[in-house]
Amino acid sequence: MQRKMTRTEAPSRPGLVFTTVLFDLDGTILDTNELIIQSFLHALRGVVPPDFGREQIIPLMGQPLVSQMRIFTGREEVADLVRAYREYNLAHHDRMVKLFPGVAETLDVLKKSGIRTGVVTTKMRETSERALKLFGLWDKIDVLVGIDDVAHPKPDPEPVLKAMQAVGAEPARTLMVGDSPVDMEAALRAGAVPAGVAWSLKGEAKLREAGAVHLLGRMEDLRALCGIGVAQA
């Protein structure tokens, strides 16, 4: 777990609905969708049936990579496939990854309003930090929890709990924003409030079914959802 803060008290500004906002990374603030799909297709070529494609990959996106590989192949030992996936992913990362609209600006607004922010991901620390730095987001967040930092990744609540503990967050006033049912489940099990994003490849209905309390049509919706306008009135 990467903690970047020295204070432990959660913000207490009157009017703020949420004092901490945690984000998933892939598919939520970074558009890595096509990179992920192509990485799977590369790694699984010749291993899965010829008609294997996006329809099989998209529903499982957001789960740990090893788990996905085991489900796709029926194999227990998938180290070679994981290695092939990561080699392709790293080689094409900077060219294929994009930032979703409004992310940088919204993180700036949250930071200026005294809201703690963090990233909770099933991605490895090295690639997570690389992506955040690539788009100038590293200095805009207060905590990073990657799959390296936990014994039990999402949908287990451990990653969300660790992030909240690192910044002294109150679960009921913590928003967990994600594009996958595993994000919603992890948030609920940690006592945080789950919010889905409308640009999720899973579809809004899947996120609602998984327990999303809020659904963001665009990243800028976080301002009103957090009550920032009320706090500054």
Sequence and secondary structure as in RCSB ss.txt:
>XXXX:A:sequence
MQRKMTRTEAPSRPGLVFTTVLFDLDGTILDTNELIIQSFLHALRGVVPPDFGREQIIPLMGQPLVSQMRIFTGR
EEVADLVRAYREYNLAHHDRMVKLFPGVAETLDVLKKSGIRTGVVTTKMRETSERALKLFGLWDKIDVLVGIDDV
AHPKPDPEPVLKAMQAVGAEPARTLMVGDSPVDMEAALRAGAVPAGVAWSLKGEAKLREAGAVHLLGRMEDLRAL
CGIGVAQA
>XXXX:A:secstr
 EE  S  S    TT S SEEEE SBTTTEE HHHHHHHHHHHHTTTS TT  HHHHGGGTTS HHHHHHHHH  
S  HHHHHHHHHHHHHHHHHH EE TTHHHHHHHHHHTT EEEEE SS HHHHHHHHHHTT GGG SEEE GGG 
SS TTSSHHHHHHHHHHT  GGGEEEEESSHHHHHHHHHHT EEEEETT TT HHHHHHTT SEEESSTTHHHHH
TTHHHHH 
